[in-house]
Every structure is written in structure tokens, then in C-alpha cells.
């Protein structure tokens, strides 16, 4: 049960907020001033702080500022309760680090919706940070290879072997966890390389990889490339629909680069085929199998004409 810390000096409003949140399934600890709430937060963790702006002893803005100045509470959502005629103070609250606000008179449905939304964002951030820590831990213990061997010089992405090792390592994947693998192949890239040489092909790869890095900047997604220009993305906890949207975005992004490719048979510029494979991770071999499925599928899509998105479940 999510625990919410509430600071509100008006007793009737405090009772209303407590009851509304408790009825929605939250545990609520309430105080009538910001100082007491701040001191309680320092003693034990809470998932969210809901605070009035104007209060005795310590107002909501000062409490918010103190909380944000402590690294331990950098990610806790802080929702301000304010009156419509006090918007200047609300502006200062956002400067101090507030996440969201509700106005008085408080609508119960809106209050619960904003609290749930803030908690959902916090949960997603925590999952992604966990993935980032896991990846960094994996890289720090991945044999005795030098860091320069982890990065493909042409693209700036991880080498494909890093993605493979990450998938097959004894990591913290749960048996029932959904994972998506995306593979991107530049259509007719071998023909382009043959016609225009290695330097031109590496320059094209670098531009595509730069665009991919921008899309894959989400914490927890591992992007890697192979020497033949194939790019793969490992996306833990990304479901089939989200993987399809990500794949479509990758395909469109390559097309929008408008990189000239006279060897293309579907356009006058460089295009890409993308495959997505989504399945439950149940161990290193099965995760590696998702990768081989994605690579095989994107090769088929490229061979069939290119500029296609192929989505599968495993």
C-alpha cells in the first residue's frame, strides 16, 4: 500500500484529503505544518508528499526546497495544494521542486488521479534506474576487456557482443518478465558499400547511429551495432505495442535523415527495415533466441523490399 505524507493546517481540509486518499487505497500520515512533515520524512520513507502551500512554522514551499536539497528525496513526488488566487506562490513552489498541484476546493477524483499519475511516473523511473544500475554493474564485471573494446568505433554504440552477453548473463531478469528485442537493418546497405566505399558507408552508419542514440536514450535500453550495419536494441519491460511504436519511430527517423542512396529500390534515400520480437524472458538461452529471431526477421523484411516493420511475439 503506497504511503503518502500529508501536510495541511486546515483541519477540515486535512480530514477530507485523508479520507479521499484512504478510500482510494493509500496509507496517509498527516500533519498540520510543513516542519513536522519534513521531520517525519527524514525518519522513514514515503512514496509521495501532498502539502498545502500556506502553513504555520514551515510553509509548503520551504518544505519542498529542503526536501529537494537532500539527495535521498530527489525523486519523491511533491504535489502542492493551493487556492486559485495564490498562483504566484505556486510558481515559487515549482521553482523549489514541486511535481504537480491541485487547487482548492479539491476535487476528489482529480486528486486521486494526480496522485496515481505521480506514483506511476515515480515507479517507472525507479525501474529504469534499476536497469541502468544493472547494466553498469554488468559492464563493470564483464571480463577484463578494456572499455574501448565495448564501443563500436563507427557508430559509438555498444558492439553487438555486449548485447549478447547482457542477454545471456545471469542478470536480474525475472522468469515472467517481458522483454522486447528490436533489430534495424539499413536496406541495400551492402550494395551502397560496394558502390561508394567503406568511408562513405561508415559515415552513413554514424549518422544513423546518432539518430538511434537519441531514440534509445531511455534509461534501461541497450543499443548495440554489428559490423555489417545491423543495429539491435534490448528493451526490458517493453511490451509488444510499445515495441511496435518504437520500431516505427526508428524506421521513420532513418527515412527523415534523407541520406542519399541511389542503390535503394523503394526510395531515392536510405531506408531501414525494423523487426520487433517480444516475449517472456525465462533464462539466458531463451533471451538469446529472441535476439536471433529479431535478426532473422529483419533480414527477411529487408530482402522482401525493405522499408518495412515486422512485429512478432515469442
C-alpha positions in Angstrom: 0.0 0.0 0.0 1.6 3.3 -1.1 2.3 5.6 1.9 1.5 9.3 1.5 2.7 12.1 3.8 0.3 15.0 4.1 0.8 18.5 5.4 -2.3 20.7 5.7 -3.1 23.1 8.6 -6.8 23.4 7.9 -8.4 20.6 9.9 -11.5 20.2 7.7 -9.4 20.1 4.5 -6.9 17.7 6.1 -9.8 15.3 7.1 -11.2 15.5 3.6 -7.8 14.7 1.9 -7.0 11.9 4.3 -10.4 10.2 3.8 -10.3 10.7 0.0 -6.8 9.1 -0.2 -7.6 6.3 2.2 -10.7 5.4 0.2 -8.5 5.2 -2.8 -6.3 2.6 -1.1 -3.5 4.8 0.2 -2.0 4.9 3.7 -1.9 8.5 4.8 0.2 10.1 7.6 -0.9 13.7 8.2 0.5 16.8 10.0 -0.7 20.4 10.4 2.5 22.0 9.3 5.4 21.6 6.9 8.1 21.3 9.6 6.6 18.3 11.3 6.0 16.6 7.9 9.6 17.3 6.9 10.9 15.8 10.1 8.8 12.7 9.7 10.1 12.2 6.2 13.7 12.2 7.5 12.8 9.4 9.8 11.1 7.0 7.3 10.4 6.7 3.6 7.1 7.8 1.9 6.1 7.4 -1.7 4.6 10.9 -2.1 4.2 14.2 -0.3 1.0 16.2 -0.5 1.3 19.6 1.1 -0.5 22.9 1.4 1.4 26.0 0.4 0.4 28.4 3.3 1.1 26.8 6.7 2.5 27.9 10.1 6.0 27.1 11.3 7.2 26.0 7.8 5.2 26.5 4.6 4.9 24.1 1.8 7.5 25.9 -0.4 10.2 25.8 2.2 9.4 22.2 3.0 9.7 21.4 -0.7 13.0 23.2 -1.0 14.5 21.5 2.0 13.4 18.1 0.7 14.9 18.7 -2.8 18.2 19.8 -1.2 18.6 16.3 0.2 19.7 13.7 -2.4 17.7 11.0 -0.6 14.4 12.6 -1.6 15.3 13.8 -5.1 12.7 11.6 -6.8 9.8 11.8 -4.3 6.7 13.4 -6.0 5.5 16.5 -4.3 2.0 17.7 -5.0 1.0 21.2 -3.8 -2.5 22.1 -2.6 -3.2 25.8 -3.4 -6.0 28.3 -3.9 -6.7 29.7 -7.3 -5.9 33.2 -6.0 -2.4 32.1 -4.9 -0.8 31.3 -8.3 2.3 33.4 -7.6 3.2 31.2 -4.7 2.6 28.1 -6.9 5.2 29.4 -9.3 7.7 29.6 -6.5 6.7 26.1 -5.4 7.7 24.7 -8.8 11.0 26.6 -8.6 11.5 24.8 -5.3 10.9 21.5 -6.9 7.2 20.7 -6.8 5.9 18.0 -9.1 2.3 18.9 -9.6 -0.6 20.7 -7.9 -4.3 20.6 -7.1 -6.5 23.6 -6.4 -9.0 24.3 -3.7 -11.8 23.4 -3.5 -10.2 20.0 -4.1 -12.0 17.6 -6.5 -11.6 14.1 -5.1 -11.4 12.4 -8.5 -8.8 14.8 -9.7 -6.8 14.5 -6.5 -6.7 10.7 -6.7 -5.9 10.8 -10.5 -2.9 13.2 -10.0 -1.6 11.1 -7.1 -1.8 7.9 -9.0 -0.2 9.5 -12.1 2.7 10.9 -10.0 3.3 7.5 -8.4 3.2 5.7 -11.7 5.9 8.0 -13.1 8.0 7.5 -10.0 7.7 3.7 -10.3 8.7 3.8 -13.9 11.7 6.0 -13.1 12.8 3.6 -10.4 12.5 0.6 -12.8 14.6 2.4 -15.4 17.2 3.4 -12.8 17.4 -0.2 -11.6 18.0 -1.3 -15.2 20.7 1.3 -15.6 22.5 0.2 -12.4 22.2 -3.4 -13.6 23.8 -2.6 -16.9 26.6 -0.6 -15.3 27.2 -3.4 -12.9 27.3 -5.9 -15.8 29.7 -3.8 -17.8 32.0 -3.3 -14.8 32.3 -7.1 -14.3 32.3 -8.2 -18.0 35.6 -9.9 -18.0 38.8 -7.9 -18.2 38.1 -6.3 -21.6 39.1 -2.7 -22.0 36.3 -0.2 -22.3 37.4 0.7 -25.8 36.5 -2.8 -26.9 32.9 -2.3 -25.8 32.2 0.5 -28.2 31.9 0.3 -32.0 34.2 3.0 -33.4 32.0 3.8 -36.4 28.6 4.1 -34.6 29.5 5.0 -31.0 27.1 2.2 -29.9 28.0 -0.9 -27.9 29.4 -3.7 -30.0 26.8 -6.4 -30.7 28.6 -8.8 -28.4 27.8 -6.6 -25.4 24.0 -7.0 -26.1 24.5 -10.8 -26.5 26.5 -11.0 -23.2 23.9 -8.8 -21.4 21.1 -11.1 -22.5 22.8 -14.3 -21.7 24.4 -13.2 -18.4 22.9 -14.3 -15.0 21.2 -10.9 -14.5 18.2 -9.9 -12.6 15.6 -10.7 -15.2 12.6 -12.3 -13.7 11.3 -15.5 -15.2 8.0 -13.9 -16.3 9.4 -10.6 -17.3 8.5 -9.3 -20.8 11.4 -8.2 -22.9 11.5 -6.8 -26.5 14.3 -7.0 -29.0 14.4 -4.7 -31.9 16.7 -5.1 -34.9 17.3 -2.4 -37.5 18.9 -3.1 -40.9 19.7 -0.5 -43.5 18.1 -1.5 -46.8 20.5 -2.3 -49.6 23.5 -1.3 -47.4 25.8 -3.9 -48.9 25.1 -2.5 -52.3 25.8 1.0 -51.1 29.1 0.0 -49.5 30.2 -1.8 -52.7 29.3 1.2 -54.8 30.6 4.1 -52.7 33.3 2.5 -50.5 33.9 2.0 -46.8 34.4 5.6 -45.8 31.0 6.6 -47.2 29.3 3.6 -45.6 30.8 4.4 -42.2 29.7 8.0 -42.5 26.1 6.9 -43.1 26.3 4.5 -40.2 27.5 7.2 -37.9 24.5 9.5 -38.8 22.0 6.7 -38.4 23.6 5.6 -35.1 23.4 9.2 -33.8 19.7 9.3 -34.5 19.2 5.9 -32.9 21.1 7.0 -29.7 18.6 9.9 -29.4 15.6 7.5 -29.5 17.2 4.8 -27.3 18.3 7.4 -24.7 15.6 5.9 -22.4 17.4 4.5 -19.3 17.5 0.7 -19.5 17.5 0.3 -23.3 20.7 -1.2 -24.6 21.6 -0.2 -28.2 24.4 -2.1 -30.0 25.7 -2.5 -33.5 27.3 -5.1 -35.7 30.0 -4.6 -38.3 27.5 -5.2 -41.1 25.5 -2.2 -40.1 22.8 -4.1 -38.2 21.7 -2.3 -35.0 19.9 -4.1 -32.1 18.0 -2.6 -29.1 17.4 -4.6 -26.0 14.3 -3.2 -24.2 13.4 -4.9 -20.9 9.8 -4.5 -19.7 8.7 -3.1 -23.1 5.5 -4.8 -24.3 4.6 -5.6 -27.9 2.6 -2.4 -28.6 5.3 -0.2 -27.2 8.0 -2.1 -29.1 6.0 -1.6 -32.4 5.7 2.2 -31.7 9.4 2.3 -31.0 10.2 0.3 -34.2 8.0 2.6 -36.3 9.8 5.6 -34.9 13.2 4.1 -35.7 12.1 3.4 -39.3 10.7 6.9 -39.8 13.7 8.5 -38.2 16.1 6.8 -40.7 13.9 7.9 -43.6 13.7 11.5 -42.4 17.5 11.7 -42.4 17.2 11.8 -46.3 20.6 10.2 -46.8 21.1 9.7 -50.5 21.1 6.1 -51.6 20.9 5.5 -55.4 21.1 1.8 -54.7 17.6 1.8 -53.0 14.8 0.1 -54.8 12.0 1.7 -52.7 13.0 5.3 -52.4 15.7 7.8 -53.5 17.1 7.9 -50.0 18.3 5.5 -47.3 15.6 3.4 -45.7 15.6 0.8 -43.0 13.7 -2.3 -42.1 12.9 -3.0 -38.5 11.8 -6.1 -36.7 10.5 -6.4 -33.1 10.2 -9.6 -31.1 8.5 -9.6 -27.7 8.4 -12.5 -25.3 8.8 -13.6 -21.6 12.4 -13.9 -20.5 13.0 -17.3 -18.8 16.7 -17.6 -18.9 19.8 -16.7 -20.9 19.3 -19.1 -23.9 15.7 -18.0 -24.4 16.6 -14.3 -24.3 19.4 -15.0 -26.9 16.8 -16.8 -29.0 14.7 -13.6 -29.1 17.7 -11.8 -30.5 18.3 -14.4 -33.2 14.6 -14.2 -34.1 14.8 -10.4 -34.4 17.9 -10.5 -36.6 16.4 -13.2 -38.9 13.2 -11.4 -39.2 14.8 -8.0 -40.1 16.9 -9.7 -42.8 13.7 -11.2 -44.3 12.0 -7.8 -44.2 15.0 -6.2 -46.0 15.1 -9.0 -48.6 11.4 -8.5 -49.3 12.0 -5.0 -50.5 12.8 -3.1 -47.4 11.3 -0.1 -45.6 9.2 -2.4 -43.5 8.3 -3.1 -39.9 7.8 -6.7 -38.8 6.4 -7.4 -35.3 6.3 -10.8 -33.7 5.7 -12.4 -30.3 7.6 -15.4 -29.0 
